[in-house]
Amino acid sequence: QLARAGGGARRIGMSSVVGKVAVTPARARITSLGRRATTLPSPVRPRRSAFHVVSQRTARMPRRRPPGKTSRHLAAPRERGSLEVEVESSEAALPTAGADKGDGFAGISLAGVPLTPEVSAIVLVYFVQGILGLSRLAKDYFVKDELGLSPAEASIIFTISSVPWLVKPLWGFISDSVPLAGYKRKSYLAMCGFLGAGAGFSLCTVVNDVPGAVLAFTLGSLSTAFSDVVIDSIVVARARGESQALSGSLQSLCWGSVAVGGIASSYFSGSLIETYGTKYVFGVSALFPLLIACAALLVREDPVDEKKRALEAETADGEARDGETLGGQLVELGKKLWAVGKQRRIWAPTAFVFLWQATPNPGTAMFYFTTNELGFTPEFLGRVALARSVAALVGVGVYNGYLKKVPLKKMFFWSAVVGTALGLTQLMLVTGYNREIGISDQFFSLGDTVVLTVLGEVSFLPVLVLAAKICPEGVEATLFAALMSVFNAGGAASGALGAALTSYLGVTAEDFTNLFWLVLICNLSSLMPLAGLRWLDEADKECEGEEDAVAALKEGGSD
């Protein structure tokens, strides 16, 4: 399962006229010319069913009954073997597969997936991730109009608030290793829901200064990033052991839920700001994280305490070992990542991914220009956001239908070249040349956003392919999460570099004299990662180096 990352995806050329600098959880949204956040699965323990097949015997063979368990013989023809099934009498057994993965409510299915309570929880959480886009435009207007910040200062605030997306492996580790109120999943989902609601209500009521805004934005990002990790782990656990068709349907349901939420909130984000103001939008948005808390009630999970007591009953020193585990696991995780990541076949493609994302982004400066200079209203920007959401889905279809078999180096090369060329059309908007040839600012901006978002999506999906390709066996989930964190770090670096360049060129909320040069430099810098294309050759050697990677992993774990 991949994320929405929260974090962002590769920017093509330059930022859209209403693109954001912040790295966000947009599992299915492109915020800055294709910059999109990805979610990552966190490692989870496999589910244990309450019964298991012990052996296959002939019908006439006697059976043995181990103490503490009862046996049940399933009838079968004499000429064919029969199955002997052991049923554990323990009351702490986890729910059976039938209980978790049944036919759903009255046989109802969504995208081919039975609508069970747990699937309903998955749909709710992903839908909330999409619909939280309702407050994204409100944040832009809040820092510009109510806090009175310059474009460079606003970029810094959004970059700081994206920090929770840079350490997603840490949230996965905490969820897996530190039970909260006796649970590893549902309690953290509830906590994230209340945390997100609290952050939203604080923006609606008490936040009126920069430190308060930074804290509220960061807590909101933490709520979404942490819940994203937890729900991803639930999806991974549910998909384990299922057919490829059902697993694919589950993934489609996740992405579809985010897309529906994003499209539903896009248009209203602008009209509500224009009618009621940003505070009202923050208050409405604060209600949706409570759905994540409600979703926690639908997750089937046994309390961890019962399992600990059973373990302690079997092992005298279980409690002592448990006390040593947490710090040791964290050290072990670092050793594993270092043992694998220091290999050239891992760090070279990872460095390319970072460079691919880290080129400076003028998105915040362009937002100030389109609202202060061109007079774009929140209602129109809501329409642009709606067009961007639909264009992102189109980009996915274009890649899956026509480009998924294109070699990675070729995809990255042409994405950079074409993206830079199309991004330079923004100079027409800055200079007003589009009006001289009879194209209005609104129509030009809308068309530009659609085209660049499609291209941004097409350039983002190969990054996911590359990240999955270089992950060696044995540390796939953790390393993939780490790679996506590096990717999100590149997005944060992009915002910081954009802010520094904006400040250096003297672009402010009123002075756009040097905006032309800011846009030009940011666009041309998108070609710089092409110098590292040769690093992608390392990704093609994963088969040759697989044995070395596994050996290094074991060595790192034994140090």
URCORLIN-V714499 format. One record per pair of residues at least 6 apart in sequence whose ideal C-beta (glycine too) atoms are under 8 Angstrom apart, sorted by the first residue. I is the first residue (numbers start at 1). J is the second residue. Records with the same first field share a line. If there is no record, write none. Layout:
I: J, J
This chain:
1: 39, 40, 41, 232, 235, 236, 239, 251, 254
2: 27, 38, 39, 40, 464
3: 25, 27, 37, 38, 39, 40, 168, 228, 232, 484
4: 25, 26, 27, 28, 29, 36, 37, 38, 39, 129, 228, 258
5: 23, 24, 25, 26, 27, 36, 37, 38, 39, 40, 165, 228, 484, 488
6: 23, 24, 25, 26, 27, 37, 38, 39, 165, 168, 221, 224, 225, 228, 488
7: 23, 24, 25, 36, 37, 38, 162, 165, 166, 168, 484, 485, 487, 488, 491
8: 23, 24, 26, 31, 32, 35, 36, 37, 357, 487, 488, 491, 494
9: 30, 34, 35, 36, 37, 38, 357, 456, 457, 459, 460, 463
10: 34, 35, 356, 357, 415, 456, 459, 460, 463
11: 19, 32, 33, 34, 35, 357, 359, 361, 456, 494, 526
12: 33, 34, 415, 416, 418, 419, 420, 422, 423, 452, 455, 456, 459, 526
13: 33, 419, 420, 421, 422, 423, 424, 426, 452, 455, 523, 526
14: 33, 361, 362, 363, 366, 423, 426, 519, 522, 523, 526
15: 21, 32, 33, 35, 361, 362, 363, 366, 522
16: 32, 33, 363, 366, 384, 388, 448, 449, 452, 453
17: 366, 367, 369, 370, 376, 384, 426, 429, 445, 448, 449
18: 137, 366, 367, 370, 376, 381, 384, 385, 445, 449
19: 31, 32, 33, 35, 361, 363, 366, 367
20: 31, 32, 35, 136, 140, 158, 363, 364, 367
21: 32, 154, 155, 158, 159, 361, 363, 364, 494, 495, 498, 499
22: 31, 139, 158, 159, 161, 162, 217, 495
23: 35, 37, 159, 162, 165, 166, 488, 491, 492, 495
24: 31, 37, 136, 162, 165, 221, 224
25: 37, 39, 129, 132, 165, 221, 224, 225, 228
26: 36, 37, 129, 133, 258, 262
27: 36, 37, 38, 39, 126, 129, 130, 228, 254, 255, 258
28: 36, 130, 255, 258, 259, 262, 389, 392, 393
29: 36, 37, 130, 133, 258, 262, 388, 389, 392
30: 36, 388, 391, 392, 395, 453, 456, 457, 460
31: 136, 388
32: 361, 363, 456
33: 419, 423, 452, 453, 455, 456
34: 395, 452, 453, 455, 456, 457, 458, 459, 460
35: 357, 361, 456, 460, 491, 494
36: 392, 456, 457, 460
37: 165, 488
38: 464, 484, 487
39: 168, 228, 229, 232, 484
40: 168, 169, 172, 228, 229, 232, 477, 480, 481, 484
41: 172, 232, 233, 235, 236, 477, 480, 481
42: 168, 169, 171, 172, 173, 175, 176, 229, 230, 232, 233, 236, 477, 481
43: 172, 176, 233, 477, 478
44: 176, 233, 234, 236, 237
45: 176
46: 237, 240
47: 94, 97, 100, 237, 240
48: 93, 94
49: 94, 96, 97
50: 87, 88, 93, 94, 95, 96
51: 85, 86, 87, 88, 96
52: 85, 86
53: 83, 84, 85
54: 84, 85, 86
55: 84
56: 81, 82, 83, 84
57: 63, 81, 82, 84
58: 78, 81, 82
59: 76, 77, 78, 81, 82
60: 78
63: 71, 73, 84
65: 71
66: 86
68: 88, 89
69: 86, 87, 88, 89
70: 86, 87, 89
71: 84, 85, 86, 87
72: 84, 85, 87
73: 82, 84
74: 82, 83, 84, 85
75: 82
76: 82, 83
90: 310
92: 302, 306, 307, 310
94: 302
95: 300, 302
97: 241
99: 300
100: 116, 118, 238, 300
101: 114, 116, 238, 242
102: 114, 116
103: 114
104: 113, 114, 115, 116, 119
105: 115, 116
107: 114
108: 114, 115
109: 115
110: 119, 123, 253
111: 249, 250, 252, 253, 256
112: 245, 246, 249
113: 119, 246, 249, 250, 253
117: 298, 299, 300
118: 234, 238, 298, 299, 300
119: 238, 250, 253
120: 295, 298
121: 189, 231, 234, 295, 296, 298, 299
122: 231, 234, 235, 238, 250, 253, 254, 257, 295
123: 253, 257
124: 291, 292, 294, 295, 298
125: 189, 227, 228, 231, 291, 292, 295
126: 231, 254, 255, 257, 258, 261
127: 257, 258, 260, 261, 291
128: 261, 288, 289, 291, 292
129: 224, 227, 228, 258, 261
130: 257, 258, 259, 260, 261, 262, 263, 264, 265
131: 261, 262, 264, 265, 288
132: 196, 224, 261, 265, 285, 288, 289
133: 261, 262, 265, 266, 269, 385, 389
134: 265, 268, 269, 272, 281, 284, 285, 288
135: 200, 203, 269, 281, 282, 285
136: 269, 385
137: 269, 270, 273, 378, 381, 382, 385
138: 269, 273, 278, 281, 282, 285
139: 158, 217, 278
140: 154, 364, 367
141: 273, 278, 371, 378
142: 203, 213, 278, 282
143: 149, 153, 154, 157, 213
144: 154, 367, 368, 371, 509
145: 278
146: 208, 278
147: 209, 210, 213
149: 157, 210
150: 503, 508, 509
151: 364, 365, 367, 368, 499, 502, 507, 508, 509
152: 364, 499, 500, 502, 503, 507
153: 499
154: 364, 368
155: 363, 364, 495, 496, 498, 499, 502
156: 495, 496, 499
157: 210, 213, 214, 217
158: 217, 364, 495
159: 492, 495, 496, 499
160: 214, 217, 218
161: 214, 217, 218, 220, 221
162: 221, 488, 491, 492, 495
163: 218, 221, 492
164: 171, 218, 221, 222, 224, 225, 226
165: 221, 225, 485, 488
166: 485, 488, 489, 492
167: 485
168: 225, 228, 229, 481, 484, 485, 488
169: 333, 478, 481, 482, 485
171: 225, 226, 229, 230
172: 229, 233, 477, 478, 481
173: 329, 330, 333
175: 184, 185, 188, 226, 229, 230, 233
176: 184, 233
177: 325, 326, 329, 330
178: 326
179: 187, 304, 305
180: 187, 188, 191
181: 187
182: 303, 304, 305
183: 301, 303, 304
184: 301, 304
185: 230, 233, 234, 296, 299, 301
186: 296, 297, 299, 301
187: 296
188: 226, 227, 230
189: 227, 230, 231, 292, 293, 295, 296, 299
190: 292, 293, 296
191: 226
192: 222, 223, 224, 226, 227, 230, 289, 292, 293
193: 223, 227, 289, 290, 291, 292, 293, 294, 295, 296
194: 289, 290, 293
195: 219, 222, 223, 289
196: 219, 220, 223, 224, 227, 286, 288, 289, 292
197: 286, 287, 289, 290, 293
198: 219, 286
199: 216, 217, 219, 220, 223, 286
200: 216, 220, 282, 283, 285, 286, 287, 289
201: 282, 283, 286
202: 212, 216
203: 213, 216, 279, 282, 286
204: 279, 280, 282, 283, 286
205: 279, 283
206: 212
207: 213, 216
223: 289, 292
227: 292
229: 481
231: 295
234: 299
235: 250, 251, 254
236: 477
238: 250
239: 246, 247, 250, 251
242: 250
255: 396
259: 389, 392, 393
262: 389
263: 386, 389, 390
266: 382, 385, 386, 388, 389
267: 382, 383, 385, 386
268: 382
269: 281, 378, 382, 385
270: 377, 378, 379, 380, 381, 382, 383, 385
271: 378, 379, 382
272: 280, 281, 284
273: 281, 378, 382
274: 377, 378, 379
308: 318, 322
311: 318
312: 318, 319
315: 321
332: 557
333: 478
335: 556, 557, 559
336: 475, 478, 553, 556, 557
337: 475, 478, 479, 482
338: 556
339: 552, 553, 555, 556, 557
340: 346, 472, 475, 479, 549, 552, 553, 556
341: 347, 350, 479, 482
342: 552
343: 545, 548, 549, 552
344: 538
345: 470, 538, 539, 541, 542, 545, 549
346: 470, 472, 479, 538, 549
348: 535, 536, 538
349: 466, 470, 535, 536, 538, 539
350: 470, 483, 486
351: 532, 535
352: 412, 529, 532, 533, 535, 536
353: 463, 466, 467, 483, 486, 487, 490
354: 486, 487, 489, 490, 493
355: 490, 528, 529, 532
356: 412, 463, 490, 529
357: 487, 490, 491, 493, 494
358: 490, 491, 493, 494, 497
359: 494, 497, 522, 525, 526, 528, 529
360: 494, 497, 498, 500, 501, 521, 522, 525
361: 494, 495, 497, 498, 522
362: 498, 501, 502, 515, 518, 519, 522
363: 498
364: 495, 498, 499, 502
365: 498, 502, 507, 512, 515, 518
366: 426, 515, 519
368: 509, 512
369: 430, 512, 515
370: 376, 381, 441, 445
371: 381
372: 509, 510
373: 512
374: 429, 441
376: 441, 442, 445
380: 442
383: 446
384: 445, 446, 449
387: 446, 449, 450, 453
388: 449, 450, 453
391: 449, 450, 451, 453, 454, 457
392: 453, 454, 457
394: 454, 457
395: 453, 454, 455, 456, 457, 458
396: 457, 461
398: 454, 457, 458
399: 457, 458, 461
403: 411, 458
404: 461, 465
408: 462, 465, 466, 469, 536, 539
409: 533, 536, 537
411: 458, 459, 462
412: 459, 462, 529, 530, 533, 536
413: 530, 533
415: 455, 458, 459, 462
416: 459, 526, 527, 529, 530
417: 527
418: 455
419: 452, 455, 456, 459, 526
420: 523, 524, 526, 527
422: 448, 451, 452, 455
423: 452, 523, 526
424: 520, 523
425: 448
426: 448, 519, 523
427: 433, 516, 519, 520
428: 434, 444
429: 441, 444, 445, 448
430: 512, 515, 516, 519
431: 516
434: 440, 441, 444
435: 441
463: 487
466: 536, 539
467: 480, 483, 484, 487
468: 480
469: 539, 542
470: 483, 538, 539, 542
471: 479, 480, 483
472: 479, 542, 545, 546, 549, 550, 553
473: 546, 549, 550
474: 549, 550, 553
475: 553
498: 522
501: 518, 521, 522
502: 518
505: 514, 515, 517, 518
506: 513, 514
507: 513, 514, 515, 518
542: 549
